[in-house]
Amino acid sequence: MKQVVLSLLMLTLSGCAVVDAYLMTHYDPNEYKTITEIRAEAQQFKNQCDDAVTSQVNSAKLATDTQYFVLYSEHIPKNNNMISASKDLHDIAQGLADQYSKAKVSPAFCKIKFSSIETSADRMQTVIAGRPR
Amino acid sequence: MSVEQNQQALLESYNGSTDPNVQQAAQTANQYTELLKSGQISKDEYIQAMQDIARTNNINKSADNMQVMEYMNTAINGLINLASLA
């Protein structure tokens, strides 16, 4: 029986994929907490977009927090996909902060940006929560 | 390419794909184009919002890859448990 199960395992999955999946990054509560905070902030901040002064401060806060998430994730082994996702998330957040520093920002654009961050953070949070423990 | 031509291309992407990520991206891009046309966002903001669709798409792809790994990890551990019980 043992041989049958192991043969099945080897036949259905390629060797590298098996090793990568078996040794994949485990659940990290700090990583989960950080992405949850980013999501919660984006959710809250998108409702304040009519106030340009507050939103400028909010955009800078979220750019800092997403940068922290990049730095936290980048030295976790076997975490390439999350590192890549965290950099994209930071680019979205930094874009809004930069826009506020150079021009007048429309409330619609502010809402688009915070909504994008919220949606992406939600997706990333789901993946982090589903990691093996 | 004009905004209208761009919208037509998006509509074709939406109708021509069964990938939910592509459909979502096309739908979002169409909403942003409508916001530009109605003057609710500037051209600069529109360009950045469209670039964010590509970034969001990358995040979704990375998340999809990670979820596949998680399913495989669960399956491998299940098979190892089965094998050790046998």
Backbone of each chain as ProteinMPNN parsed JSONL, in Angstrom:
{"seq_chain_A": "MKQVVLSLLMLTLSGCAVVDAYLMTHYDPNEYKTITEIRAEAQQFKNQCDDAVTSQVNSAKLATDTQYFVLYSEHIPKNNNMISASKDLHDIAQGLADQYSKAKVSPAFCKIKFSSIETSADRMQTVIAGRPR", "coords_chain_A": {"N_chain_A": [[0.834, -1.215, 0.0], [1.905, 1.221, 0.864], [3.867, 1.618, -1.089], [2.275, 1.912, -3.325], [0.885, 4.28, -2.82], [3.006, 6.114, -2.638], [4.056, 5.828, -5.201], [1.956, 6.796, -6.688], [1.985, 9.43, -5.862], [4.466, 10.29, -6.94], [3.973, 9.925, -9.623], [1.914, 11.684, -10.221], [2.766, 14.245, -9.629], [5.378, 16.524, -10.524], [8.876, 16.203, -9.715], [10.274, 18.578, -8.698], [8.168, 20.287, -8.14], [6.886, 18.903, -6.134], [8.797, 18.945, -4.07], [9.068, 21.739, -3.702], [6.468, 22.405, -2.908], [6.209, 20.857, -0.614], [8.15, 21.895, 1.048], [7.313, 24.462, 1.414], [6.849, 27.951, 2.466], [5.813, 28.461, 5.792], [2.915, 29.351, 7.79], [2.982, 32.64, 9.032], [2.436, 34.548, 11.76], [3.035, 37.277, 12.126], [3.362, 38.278, 9.559], [0.815, 37.875, 8.641], [-0.607, 39.587, 10.357], [0.398, 42.082, 9.608], [-0.46, 42.37, 6.904], [-3.151, 42.34, 7.328], [-3.531, 44.692, 8.762], [-2.862, 46.557, 6.791], [-4.909, 46.101, 4.957], [-7.141, 46.801, 6.53], [-6.648, 49.511, 7.016], [-6.742, 50.569, 4.396], [-9.395, 50.064, 3.809], [-10.666, 51.737, 5.636], [-9.568, 54.241, 4.986], [-10.488, 54.769, 2.39], [-12.963, 55.782, 2.696], [-12.548, 58.345, 3.446], [-11.876, 59.976, 1.422], [-12.939, 62.349, 0.436], [-11.883, 64.349, 1.912], [-9.151, 66.049, 1.318], [-6.785, 66.795, 2.657], [-6.565, 65.063, 4.875], [-6.514, 62.673, 3.433], [-4.124, 62.823, 2.073], [-2.284, 62.503, 4.145], [-3.095, 59.951, 4.932], [-2.435, 58.458, 2.639], [0.331, 58.607, 2.664], [0.849, 57.227, 5.01], [-0.035, 54.644, 4.351], [1.699, 54.041, 2.276], [4.08, 53.859, 3.681], [3.497, 51.689, 5.367], [3.078, 49.589, 3.544], [5.595, 49.461, 2.466], [6.998, 48.566, 4.689], [5.905, 46.025, 4.812], [6.963, 44.874, 2.489], [9.679, 44.842, 3.204], [9.581, 43.187, 5.432], [8.751, 40.762, 4.295], [10.713, 40.104, 2.432], [13.046, 38.654, 3.17], [12.186, 36.224, 3.983], [12.523, 32.81, 3.579], [11.853, 30.947, 0.536], [9.728, 32.478, -0.453], [9.043, 33.822, -2.736], [6.809, 34.473, -4.405], [5.153, 35.943, -2.665], [6.819, 38.059, -2.038], [7.036, 39.316, -4.513], [4.331, 40.025, -4.894], [3.998, 41.753, -2.719], [5.651, 43.862, -3.418], [4.368, 44.865, -5.683], [2.018, 45.695, -4.458], [2.983, 47.718, -2.82], [3.874, 49.502, -4.776], [1.435, 50.351, -5.83], [0.378, 51.735, -3.633], [2.382, 53.655, -3.149], [2.215, 55.16, -5.452], [-0.117, 56.666, -5.116], [0.573, 58.289, -2.923], [2.684, 59.721, -4.088], [1.314, 61.071, -6.09], [-0.278, 62.817, -4.6], [1.727, 64.442, -3.63], [2.543, 65.868, -5.819], [0.408, 66.917, -7.313], [-3.073, 68.05, -7.508], [-5.415, 65.801, -6.228], [-8.067, 63.805, -7.372], [-11.155, 62.935, -5.686], [-12.31, 60.586, -6.687], [-10.171, 59.18, -7.832], [-8.601, 58.761, -5.568], [-10.294, 57.024, -4.162], [-10.319, 54.862, -5.945], [-7.632, 54.018, -5.755], [-7.297, 53.322, -2.985], [-9.239, 51.344, -2.855], [-8.195, 49.44, -4.65], [-5.909, 48.687, -3.251], [-7.067, 47.626, -0.961], [-8.529, 45.428, -2.023], [-6.462, 43.873, -3.156], [-4.881, 43.394, -0.904], [-6.643, 41.879, 0.563], [-6.761, 39.558, -0.992], [-4.119, 38.66, -0.722], [-4.02, 38.283, 2.003], [-5.772, 36.141, 2.314], [-4.289, 34.091, 1.113], [-2.031, 33.984, 2.784], [-3.231, 33.207, 5.166], [-3.974, 30.629, 4.511], [-1.709, 29.101, 4.535], [0.44, 26.283, 5.36], [0.5, 25.105, 8.765]], "CA_chain_A": [[0.0, 0.0, 0.0], [2.797, 2.386, 0.952], [4.505, 1.796, -2.396], [1.253, 2.375, -4.267], [0.623, 5.7, -2.532], [4.184, 6.899, -3.018], [4.145, 5.807, -6.671], [0.911, 7.716, -7.146], [2.509, 10.773, -5.59], [5.527, 10.609, -7.871], [3.434, 9.964, -10.983], [1.0, 12.8, -10.443], [3.418, 15.535, -9.455], [6.782, 16.496, -10.918], [9.758, 16.205, -8.543], [10.545, 19.905, -8.148], [6.919, 20.827, -7.592], [6.64, 18.203, -4.865], [9.736, 19.474, -3.066], [8.703, 23.137, -3.438], [5.21, 22.457, -2.147], [6.402, 20.247, 0.706], [8.999, 22.765, 1.872], [6.859, 25.854, 1.246], [6.81, 28.815, 3.647], [4.693, 28.198, 6.695], [2.151, 30.5, 8.291], [3.721, 33.562, 9.901], [1.415, 35.458, 12.311], [3.412, 38.688, 11.941], [3.068, 38.61, 8.161], [-0.655, 37.941, 8.567], [-1.039, 40.793, 11.078], [0.765, 43.266, 8.819], [-1.331, 42.51, 5.723], [-4.49, 42.662, 7.841], [-3.524, 46.126, 9.084], [-2.882, 47.297, 5.515], [-6.272, 45.981, 4.412], [-8.064, 47.564, 7.382], [-6.387, 50.935, 6.767], [-7.261, 50.92, 3.064], [-10.86, 50.033, 3.926], [-11.055, 52.937, 6.388], [-9.108, 55.455, 4.295], [-11.231, 55.061, 1.154], [-14.159, 56.544, 3.079], [-12.152, 59.707, 3.825], [-11.281, 60.572, 0.216], [-13.44, 63.7, 0.162], [-11.016, 65.259, 2.671], [-7.85, 65.928, 0.641], [-5.663, 66.919, 3.61], [-6.499, 63.781, 5.598], [-6.168, 61.606, 2.493], [-2.683, 62.897, 1.777], [-1.624, 61.867, 5.301], [-3.435, 58.526, 4.855], [-1.691, 57.818, 1.54], [1.727, 58.479, 3.115], [0.86, 56.153, 6.026], [-0.167, 53.349, 3.687], [2.948, 53.804, 1.525], [5.063, 53.411, 4.679], [3.126, 50.364, 5.864], [3.309, 48.585, 2.495], [7.06, 49.328, 2.378], [7.358, 47.697, 5.824], [5.514, 44.66, 4.446], [7.979, 44.405, 1.528], [10.919, 44.563, 3.936], [9.343, 42.029, 6.297], [8.598, 39.541, 3.491], [11.746, 39.814, 1.43], [14.086, 37.693, 3.579], [11.588, 34.944, 4.372], [12.884, 31.858, 2.513], [10.811, 30.347, -0.31], [8.587, 33.404, -0.367], [9.174, 34.687, -3.923], [5.525, 34.988, -4.885], [4.655, 36.981, -1.75], [7.702, 39.221, -2.187], [6.606, 39.972, -5.747], [3.019, 40.642, -4.657], [4.144, 42.872, -1.774], [6.243, 44.995, -4.156], [3.3, 45.45, -6.505], [1.1, 46.393, -3.547], [3.649, 48.962, -2.413], [3.871, 50.418, -5.935], [0.092, 50.954, -5.913], [0.247, 52.7, -2.521], [3.345, 54.755, -3.334], [1.701, 55.974, -6.558], [-1.079, 57.643, -4.589], [1.327, 59.254, -2.112], [3.425, 60.579, -5.025], [0.337, 61.925, -6.782], [-0.642, 63.88, -3.657], [2.839, 65.381, -3.428], [2.832, 66.669, -7.019], [-0.772, 67.513, -7.958], [-4.369, 67.883, -6.84], [-5.908, 64.434, -6.483], [-9.534, 63.746, -7.357], [-11.669, 61.93, -4.739], [-12.56, 59.308, -7.387], [-8.888, 58.486, -7.963], [-8.255, 58.35, -4.203], [-11.104, 55.827, -3.854], [-9.817, 53.768, -6.803], [-6.358, 53.521, -5.231], [-7.49, 52.616, -1.711], [-10.003, 50.114, -3.138], [-7.255, 48.47, -5.246], [-5.047, 48.188, -2.161], [-7.906, 46.782, -0.095], [-8.83, 44.173, -2.727], [-5.229, 43.08, -3.292], [-4.48, 42.96, 0.445], [-7.594, 40.814, 0.912], [-6.317, 38.355, -1.719], [-2.859, 38.224, -0.116], [-4.353, 37.827, 3.361], [-6.365, 34.805, 2.147], [-3.206, 33.147, 0.836], [-1.198, 33.828, 3.994], [-4.032, 32.443, 6.142], [-4.089, 29.238, 4.078], [-0.416, 28.406, 4.54], [0.514, 25.198, 6.352], [0.88, 25.558, 10.124]], "C_chain_A": [[0.865, 1.26, 0.0], [3.432, 2.688, -0.404], [3.524, 2.362, -3.412], [1.018, 3.877, -4.081], [1.802, 6.565, -2.962], [4.367, 6.942, -4.529], [3.151, 6.787, -7.266], [1.375, 9.166, -6.998], [3.543, 11.182, -6.634], [5.02, 10.72, -9.308], [2.62, 11.225, -11.241], [1.681, 14.158, -10.346], [4.882, 15.445, -9.884], [7.648, 16.693, -9.668], [9.951, 17.56, -7.902], [9.305, 20.492, -7.492], [6.607, 20.192, -6.247], [7.51, 18.798, -3.762], [9.355, 20.905, -2.684], [7.451, 23.228, -2.569], [5.396, 21.92, -0.737], [7.186, 21.174, 1.637], [8.523, 24.228, 1.853], [6.837, 26.615, 2.581], [5.585, 28.521, 4.496], [4.035, 29.513, 7.134], [2.994, 31.33, 9.257], [2.716, 34.581, 10.452], [1.744, 36.942, 12.142], [3.107, 39.166, 10.524], [1.544, 38.782, 7.996], [-1.183, 39.224, 9.214], [-0.77, 42.05, 10.232], [-0.17, 43.453, 7.626], [-2.763, 42.83, 6.161], [-4.592, 44.154, 8.162], [-3.603, 46.973, 7.813], [-4.297, 47.277, 4.932], [-7.263, 46.843, 5.196], [-7.896, 49.075, 7.153], [-6.986, 51.37, 5.424], [-8.786, 51.006, 3.093], [-11.376, 51.313, 4.603], [-10.735, 54.213, 5.591], [-9.946, 55.791, 3.061], [-12.508, 55.85, 1.442], [-13.84, 57.992, 3.447], [-11.63, 60.495, 2.623], [-11.804, 61.975, -0.118], [-12.623, 64.76, 0.904], [-9.575, 65.101, 2.163], [-6.672, 65.961, 1.623], [-5.466, 65.6, 4.366], [-6.023, 62.664, 4.667], [-4.689, 61.628, 2.108], [-1.885, 62.217, 2.893], [-1.848, 60.353, 5.246], [-2.605, 57.81, 3.785], [-0.223, 57.62, 1.932], [1.851, 57.343, 4.137], [0.829, 54.775, 5.346], [1.078, 53.016, 2.847], [4.025, 53.289, 2.477], [4.769, 51.978, 5.125], [3.346, 49.265, 4.811], [4.824, 48.382, 2.277], [7.569, 48.413, 3.501], [7.05, 46.234, 5.475], [6.505, 44.056, 3.442], [9.236, 43.978, 2.289], [10.767, 43.341, 4.828], [9.374, 40.734, 5.484], [9.88, 39.122, 2.773], [12.846, 38.86, 1.876], [13.506, 36.399, 4.134], [11.877, 33.951, 3.247], [11.664, 31.293, 1.792], [9.535, 31.188, -0.316], [8.511, 34.311, -1.592], [7.856, 35.29, -4.404], [5.003, 36.105, -3.986], [5.521, 38.243, -1.835], [7.27, 40.029, -3.417], [5.273, 40.7, -5.546], [3.143, 41.86, -3.743], [4.739, 44.104, -2.462], [5.197, 45.675, -5.046], [2.32, 46.245, -5.637], [1.69, 47.733, -3.113], [3.658, 49.982, -3.558], [2.511, 51.112, -6.076], [-0.048, 52.049, -4.847], [1.16, 53.908, -2.717], [2.865, 55.704, -4.444], [0.724, 57.032, -6.071], [-0.359, 58.718, -3.772], [2.086, 60.233, -3.018], [2.491, 61.563, -5.729], [-0.079, 63.104, -5.881], [0.481, 64.911, -3.508], [3.097, 66.248, -4.655], [1.614, 67.363, -7.636], [-2.012, 67.356, -7.084], [-4.916, 66.504, -7.218], [-7.43, 64.43, -6.393], [-9.998, 62.69, -6.35], [-11.903, 60.578, -5.397], [-11.271, 58.495, -7.504], [-8.433, 57.949, -6.604], [-9.003, 57.062, -3.838], [-10.644, 54.616, -4.669], [-8.569, 53.143, -6.182], [-6.554, 52.739, -3.933], [-8.289, 51.316, -1.913], [-9.105, 49.037, -3.736], [-6.383, 47.842, -4.167], [-5.846, 47.228, -1.272], [-8.157, 45.412, -0.738], [-7.591, 43.273, -2.812], [-4.771, 42.552, -1.935], [-5.375, 41.82, 0.919], [-7.148, 39.485, 0.282], [-5.063, 37.77, -1.068], [-3.102, 37.663, 1.287], [-4.912, 36.397, 3.309], [-5.276, 33.75, 1.947], [-2.35, 32.904, 2.078], [-1.934, 32.972, 5.033], [-4.066, 30.955, 5.803], [-2.787, 28.465, 4.095], [-0.389, 27.305, 5.604], [1.022, 25.695, 7.708], [1.696, 24.496, 10.842]], "O_chain_A": [[0.615, 2.217, -0.733], [3.527, 3.843, -0.819], [3.887, 3.184, -4.253], [0.96, 4.637, -5.047], [1.621, 7.617, -3.575], [4.783, 7.961, -5.081], [3.454, 7.51, -8.215], [1.182, 9.999, -7.883], [3.497, 12.298, -7.152], [5.547, 11.493, -10.109], [2.635, 11.768, -12.346], [1.202, 15.128, -10.934], [5.548, 14.436, -9.649], [7.201, 17.281, -8.683], [9.81, 17.692, -6.686], [9.379, 21.112, -6.431], [6.124, 20.858, -5.332], [7.033, 19.112, -2.672], [9.319, 21.251, -1.503], [7.383, 24.017, -1.626], [4.826, 22.445, 0.219], [6.93, 21.236, 2.84], [9.271, 25.125, 2.243], [6.811, 26.021, 3.659], [4.476, 28.354, 3.988], [4.536, 30.608, 6.881], [3.629, 30.801, 10.17], [2.195, 35.397, 9.692], [0.841, 37.77, 12.027], [2.658, 40.293, 10.311], [1.066, 39.692, 7.318], [-2.092, 39.866, 8.686], [-1.602, 42.954, 10.156], [-0.623, 44.567, 7.362], [-3.498, 43.511, 5.445], [-5.602, 44.795, 7.874], [-4.318, 47.974, 7.764], [-4.81, 48.299, 4.475], [-8.109, 47.523, 4.616], [-8.877, 49.817, 7.104], [-7.649, 52.403, 5.332], [-9.386, 51.894, 2.488], [-12.385, 51.887, 4.194], [-11.542, 55.142, 5.538], [-10.101, 56.963, 2.72], [-13.065, 56.499, 0.557], [-14.745, 58.777, 3.727], [-11.018, 61.55, 2.783], [-11.167, 62.706, -0.878], [-12.672, 65.94, 0.555], [-8.875, 64.156, 2.525], [-5.687, 65.245, 1.444], [-4.35, 65.093, 4.48], [-5.227, 61.814, 5.064], [-4.086, 60.587, 1.85], [-0.947, 61.463, 2.636], [-0.927, 59.57, 5.479], [-2.131, 56.694, 4.001], [0.391, 56.611, 1.586], [2.828, 56.595, 4.131], [1.571, 53.867, 5.721], [1.458, 51.852, 2.726], [4.792, 52.391, 2.127], [5.679, 51.157, 5.245], [3.75, 48.151, 5.145], [5.273, 47.283, 1.95], [8.458, 47.59, 3.285], [7.82, 45.329, 5.796], [6.845, 42.877, 3.532], [9.785, 42.901, 2.054], [11.698, 42.549, 4.972], [9.946, 39.734, 5.918], [10.107, 37.937, 2.533], [13.529, 38.296, 1.022], [14.232, 35.574, 4.688], [11.525, 34.202, 2.094], [10.583, 31.179, 2.369], [8.424, 30.672, -0.2], [7.988, 35.423, -1.518], [7.794, 36.465, -4.764], [4.471, 37.1, -4.478], [5.013, 39.359, -1.718], [7.156, 41.254, -3.367], [5.108, 41.843, -5.972], [2.479, 42.874, -3.958], [4.387, 45.238, -2.14], [5.152, 46.901, -5.146], [1.856, 47.318, -6.023], [0.992, 48.745, -3.047], [3.473, 51.178, -3.333], [2.438, 52.298, -6.398], [-0.532, 53.145, -5.129], [0.756, 55.046, -2.478], [3.091, 56.912, -4.371], [0.735, 58.163, -6.556], [-0.645, 59.907, -3.91], [2.125, 61.432, -2.744], [2.832, 62.727, -5.937], [-0.213, 64.236, -6.346], [0.226, 66.095, -3.289], [3.794, 67.257, -4.557], [1.777, 68.308, -8.409], [-2.011, 66.644, -6.08], [-4.879, 66.103, -8.382], [-8.009, 64.981, -5.457], [-9.333, 61.67, -6.17], [-11.723, 59.539, -4.762], [-11.271, 57.281, -7.304], [-7.942, 56.824, -6.503], [-8.422, 56.132, -3.279], [-10.586, 53.496, -4.161], [-8.448, 51.922, -6.089], [-6.042, 51.628, -3.79], [-8.048, 50.319, -1.232], [-9.223, 47.862, -3.387], [-6.146, 46.634, -4.162], [-5.361, 46.164, -0.886], [-8.019, 44.375, -0.089], [-7.667, 42.069, -2.568], [-4.327, 41.41, -1.823], [-4.913, 40.902, 1.597], [-7.156, 38.438, 0.93], [-4.95, 36.558, -0.884], [-2.467, 36.693, 1.7], [-4.574, 35.555, 4.142], [-5.328, 32.666, 2.528], [-1.991, 31.767, 2.385], [-1.333, 32.123, 5.691], [-4.172, 30.115, 6.696], [-2.756, 27.296, 3.712], [-1.093, 27.379, 6.611], [1.865, 26.59, 7.78], [2.101, 24.698, 11.986]]}, "seq_chain_B": "MSVEQNQQALLESYNGSTDPNVQQAAQTANQYTELLKSGQISKDEYIQAMQDIARTNNINKSADNMQVMEYMNTAINGLINLASLA", "coords_chain_B": {"N_chain_B": [[-4.286, 55.093, -30.249], [-7.712, 55.683, -29.761], [-9.863, 56.637, -26.975], [-12.318, 55.41, -27.25], [-11.723, 53.299, -29.011], [-10.026, 51.907, -27.387], [-11.795, 51.144, -25.398], [-13.409, 49.427, -26.862], [-11.589, 47.391, -27.428], [-11.198, 46.457, -24.854], [-13.716, 45.479, -24.258], [-13.809, 43.364, -26.027], [-11.789, 41.781, -24.939], [-12.988, 41.142, -22.558], [-15.247, 39.678, -23.38], [-14.007, 37.639, -24.779], [-12.586, 36.015, -23.06], [-12.345, 33.415, -20.599], [-11.136, 33.518, -18.272], [-11.378, 34.541, -14.972], [-9.799, 36.57, -13.848], [-8.948, 38.082, -16.028], [-11.39, 38.936, -17.018], [-12.277, 40.472, -14.847], [-10.302, 42.453, -14.842], [-10.749, 43.688, -17.33], [-13.307, 44.694, -16.965], [-12.896, 46.49, -14.841], [-11.094, 48.273, -16.065], [-12.764, 49.36, -17.973], [-14.561, 50.756, -16.344], [-12.838, 52.714, -15.314], [-12.252, 54.087, -17.642], [-14.71, 55.207, -18.213], [-14.876, 56.956, -16.034], [-12.828, 58.722, -16.683], [-13.811, 59.807, -19.066], [-16.04, 61.137, -18.099], [-14.846, 63.1, -16.685], [-14.178, 62.788, -14.047], [-11.791, 61.775, -13.171], [-8.34, 62.667, -13.771], [-6.198, 62.726, -16.75], [-3.599, 61.87, -16.105], [-4.122, 60.515, -13.731], [-5.752, 58.52, -14.726], [-3.97, 57.062, -16.339], [-2.244, 56.057, -14.39], [-4.051, 54.533, -12.893], [-4.739, 52.582, -14.76], [-2.268, 51.332, -15.025], [-2.141, 50.241, -12.522], [-3.98, 48.218, -12.743], [-2.586, 46.263, -14.115], [-0.684, 45.744, -12.162], [-2.303, 44.745, -10.115], [-3.205, 42.493, -11.391], [-0.815, 41.038, -11.524], [-0.464, 40.566, -8.804], [-2.661, 38.927, -8.322], [-1.942, 36.73, -9.912], [0.382, 35.844, -8.575], [-0.798, 35.183, -6.144], [-2.497, 33.135, -6.978], [-0.578, 31.213, -7.727], [0.561, 30.695, -5.224], [-1.609, 29.616, -3.905], [-2.01, 27.24, -5.298], [0.298, 25.904, -4.538], [-0.252, 25.624, -1.832], [-2.476, 23.882, -1.898], [-1.223, 21.66, -2.999], [0.631, 21.115, -0.998], [-1.07, 20.346, 1.084], [-2.152, 18.058, -0.093], [0.137, 16.45, -0.437], [0.997, 16.082, 2.221], [-1.224, 14.725, 3.144], [-1.066, 12.356, 1.638], [1.361, 11.377, 2.575], [0.698, 10.881, 5.222], [-1.228, 8.894, 4.791], [0.395, 6.942, 3.652], [2.092, 6.365, 5.771], [0.358, 5.218, 7.51], [-0.299, 2.909, 6.264]], "CA_chain_B": [[-5.611, 54.481, -30.073], [-8.628, 56.572, -29.04], [-10.489, 56.053, -25.786], [-13.399, 54.527, -27.718], [-11.095, 52.08, -29.549], [-9.525, 51.214, -26.203], [-12.96, 50.528, -24.749], [-13.834, 48.308, -27.705], [-10.614, 46.311, -27.208], [-11.478, 45.917, -23.52], [-14.95, 44.703, -24.363], [-13.456, 42.11, -26.71], [-11.05, 40.97, -23.954], [-13.969, 40.659, -21.572], [-16.087, 38.646, -23.999], [-13.207, 36.56, -25.35], [-11.832, 35.249, -22.07], [-13.094, 32.773, -19.51], [-10.33, 33.722, -17.061], [-12.023, 35.58, -14.153], [-8.877, 37.7, -13.634], [-8.99, 38.914, -17.248], [-12.726, 39.563, -17.057], [-12.299, 41.519, -13.806], [-9.428, 43.541, -15.29], [-11.414, 44.392, -18.431], [-14.444, 45.418, -16.391], [-12.334, 47.612, -14.071], [-10.55, 49.233, -17.028], [-13.906, 50.037, -18.58], [-15.072, 51.719, -15.345], [-11.889, 53.836, -15.25], [-12.41, 54.853, -18.882], [-15.937, 56.011, -18.035], [-14.545, 58.042, -15.095], [-12.027, 59.697, -17.448], [-14.692, 60.483, -20.027], [-16.951, 62.045, -17.376], [-14.04, 64.143, -16.055], [-14.02, 62.564, -12.6], [-10.349, 61.598, -12.923], [-7.524, 63.312, -14.801], [-5.499, 61.802, -17.647], [-2.493, 61.297, -15.309], [-4.698, 59.541, -12.797], [-6.24, 57.402, -15.548], [-2.803, 56.248, -16.737], [-1.772, 55.327, -13.206], [-5.07, 53.532, -12.536], [-4.611, 51.471, -15.708], [-1.039, 50.596, -14.656], [-2.465, 49.47, -11.306], [-4.699, 46.987, -13.142], [-1.529, 45.285, -14.407], [-0.08, 45.354, -10.869], [-3.291, 43.893, -9.434], [-3.18, 41.22, -12.108], [0.389, 40.327, -11.055], [-0.734, 40.108, -7.424], [-3.573, 37.785, -8.44], [-1.179, 35.58, -10.429], [1.22, 35.354, -7.471], [-1.7, 34.552, -5.163], [-2.932, 31.854, -7.571], [0.556, 30.273, -7.603], [0.715, 30.305, -3.815], [-2.731, 28.74, -3.524], [-1.734, 25.917, -5.866], [1.308, 25.285, -3.649], [-0.924, 25.239, -0.574], [-3.274, 22.678, -2.163], [-0.278, 20.553, -3.171], [1.188, 20.804, 0.321], [-2.099, 19.593, 1.808], [-2.254, 16.737, -0.724], [1.362, 15.682, -0.145], [0.964, 15.673, 3.633], [-2.274, 13.71, 3.255], [-0.542, 11.101, 1.09], [2.4, 10.887, 3.494], [-0.024, 10.303, 6.372], [-1.816, 7.63, 4.333], [1.472, 5.969, 3.461], [2.637, 5.936, 7.058], [-0.658, 4.377, 8.16], [-0.443, 1.642, 5.527]], "C_chain_B": [[-6.507, 55.43, -29.261], [-9.229, 55.845, -27.837], [-11.574, 55.056, -26.197], [-12.839, 53.198, -28.256], [-10.579, 51.207, -28.392], [-10.667, 50.474, -25.5], [-13.446, 49.313, -25.53], [-12.913, 47.103, -27.501], [-10.861, 45.639, -25.857], [-12.707, 45.021, -23.533], [-14.682, 43.347, -25.018], [-12.682, 41.187, -25.773], [-12.019, 40.331, -22.974], [-14.774, 39.493, -22.148], [-15.291, 37.423, -24.452], [-12.483, 35.693, -24.344], [-12.745, 34.618, -21.028], [-12.341, 32.921, -18.19], [-10.973, 34.838, -16.222], [-11.133, 36.798, -13.894], [-8.906, 38.657, -14.821], [-10.331, 39.65, -17.316], [-12.821, 40.717, -16.053], [-11.486, 42.734, -14.255], [-10.104, 44.366, -16.387], [-12.574, 45.245, -17.91], [-13.97, 46.669, -15.627], [-11.808, 48.69, -15.016], [-11.668, 50.034, -17.689], [-14.493, 51.093, -17.624], [-14.159, 52.957, -15.278], [-12.022, 54.727, -16.491], [-13.65, 55.744, -18.799], [-15.674, 57.191, -17.094], [-13.724, 59.133, -15.786], [-12.932, 60.506, -18.366], [-15.627, 61.476, -19.333], [-16.194, 63.129, -16.604], [-13.844, 63.966, -14.56], [-12.581, 62.254, -12.203], [-9.58, 62.236, -14.076], [-6.835, 62.249, -15.668], [-4.345, 61.106, -16.911], [-2.997, 60.192, -14.385], [-5.182, 58.295, -13.543], [-5.089, 56.468, -15.915], [-2.326, 55.4, -15.556], [-2.761, 54.228, -12.793], [-4.987, 52.32, -13.466], [-3.354, 50.65, -15.412], [-1.294, 49.733, -13.414], [-3.238, 48.194, -11.634], [-3.674, 45.89, -13.435], [-0.885, 44.807, -13.1], [-1.015, 44.415, -10.101], [-3.324, 42.508, -10.066], [-1.972, 40.375, -11.689], [0.176, 39.766, -9.654], [-1.641, 38.876, -7.469], [-2.847, 36.529, -8.945], [-0.303, 34.98, -9.336], [0.37, 34.617, -6.448], [-2.185, 33.196, -5.676], [-1.83, 30.801, -7.425], [0.689, 29.761, -6.176], [-0.407, 29.366, -3.38], [-2.546, 27.327, -4.078], [-0.736, 25.171, -4.981], [0.668, 24.817, -2.347], [-1.756, 23.965, -0.761], [-2.351, 21.454, -2.288], [0.306, 20.127, -1.838], [0.213, 19.962, 1.133], [-2.182, 18.161, 1.257], [-1.051, 15.862, -0.379], [1.347, 15.188, 1.298], [-0.1, 14.601, 3.87], [-1.781, 12.352, 2.777], [0.536, 10.502, 1.991], [1.746, 10.235, 4.718], [-0.629, 8.958, 6.008], [-0.755, 6.542, 4.228], [2.01, 5.464, 4.791], [1.647, 5.068, 7.838], [-0.712, 2.981, 7.551], [0.514, 0.569, 6.055]], "O_chain_B": [[-6.106, 55.919, -28.205], [-9.122, 54.627, -27.699], [-11.733, 54.001, -25.582], [-13.39, 52.127, -28.001], [-10.675, 49.98, -28.409], [-10.514, 49.331, -25.067], [-13.843, 48.302, -24.95], [-13.367, 45.962, -27.413], [-10.749, 44.42, -25.727], [-12.737, 43.959, -22.91], [-15.245, 42.326, -24.625], [-12.876, 39.971, -25.789], [-11.897, 39.161, -22.61], [-14.958, 38.464, -21.498], [-15.82, 36.313, -24.506], [-11.825, 34.726, -24.729], [-13.761, 35.188, -20.628], [-12.825, 32.515, -17.134], [-11.103, 35.964, -16.702], [-11.627, 37.915, -13.74], [-8.892, 39.876, -14.653], [-10.386, 40.838, -17.633], [-13.36, 41.782, -16.353], [-11.902, 43.879, -14.082], [-10.04, 45.596, -16.374], [-12.787, 46.371, -18.361], [-14.553, 47.747, -15.746], [-12.045, 49.878, -14.8], [-11.531, 51.233, -17.932], [-14.872, 52.183, -18.051], [-14.634, 54.089, -15.195], [-11.92, 55.951, -16.407], [-13.639, 56.888, -19.255], [-16.18, 58.291, -17.317], [-13.9, 60.32, -15.511], [-12.833, 61.731, -18.434], [-15.967, 62.518, -19.893], [-16.806, 63.973, -15.949], [-13.393, 64.887, -13.878], [-12.192, 62.443, -11.05], [-10.079, 62.338, -15.196], [-6.878, 61.055, -15.373], [-4.137, 59.903, -17.071], [-2.409, 59.117, -14.268], [-5.044, 57.171, -13.061], [-5.209, 55.247, -15.817], [-2.046, 54.209, -15.691], [-2.358, 53.135, -12.394], [-5.142, 51.18, -13.029], [-3.365, 49.425, -15.532], [-0.739, 48.644, -13.274], [-3.163, 47.21, -10.899], [-3.863, 44.734, -13.055], [-0.58, 43.624, -12.945], [-0.578, 43.423, -9.517], [-3.451, 41.494, -9.381], [-2.082, 39.161, -11.519], [0.579, 38.643, -9.352], [-1.418, 37.904, -6.747], [-3.097, 35.419, -8.475], [-0.244, 33.76, -9.18], [0.759, 33.562, -5.945], [-2.274, 32.23, -4.917], [-2.092, 29.656, -7.055], [0.9, 28.571, -5.94], [-0.192, 28.442, -2.595], [-2.88, 26.343, -3.418], [-0.892, 23.981, -4.708], [1.002, 23.754, -1.824], [-1.75, 23.08, 0.095], [-2.643, 20.377, -1.769], [0.461, 18.935, -1.569], [0.604, 18.994, 1.785], [-2.269, 17.191, 2.01], [-1.201, 14.68, -0.068], [1.646, 14.025, 1.568], [0.085, 13.693, 4.681], [-2.033, 11.328, 3.412], [0.62, 9.285, 2.153], [2.181, 9.183, 5.186], [-0.568, 8.003, 6.783], [-0.955, 5.401, 4.643], [2.344, 4.288, 4.929], [2.037, 4.288, 8.708], [-1.105, 2.011, 8.199], [0.524, -0.553, 5.549]]}, "name": "protein", "num_of_chains": 2, "seq": "MKQVVLSLLMLTLSGCAVVDAYLMTHYDPNEYKTITEIRAEAQQFKNQCDDAVTSQVNSAKLATDTQYFVLYSEHIPKNNNMISASKDLHDIAQGLADQYSKAKVSPAFCKIKFSSIETSADRMQTVIAGRPRMSVEQNQQALLESYNGSTDPNVQQAAQTANQYTELLKSGQISKDEYIQAMQDIARTNNINKSADNMQVMEYMNTAINGLINLASLA"}
